[in-house]
Amino acid sequence: MKILAISEISKSEKVFPSMADLKSWLHNRPWISSKVLRSWNLYRILPDGSKVSMRYGVRTMYDFVDYYRI
């Protein structure tokens, strides 16, 4: 499942091929501030290309880090 991250600040987008890639990317950047993590909204990309909200109330990268204990 691909993950799409969209920055509220710069409107840039980053696509992660899998949830494991997103976890690894975040794990290798412990210096990212909570303000920056809160500015990146996360979406799942379905096989048909549409984007939907993440599960379990995860809306931002900050929520993702908190939920998955990264």
Secondary structure by P-SEA (a helix, b strand, c coil): cbbbbbbccccbbbbbccaaaaaaaaaacccccaaaaaabbbbbbccccbbbbbccccccaaaaaaaacc
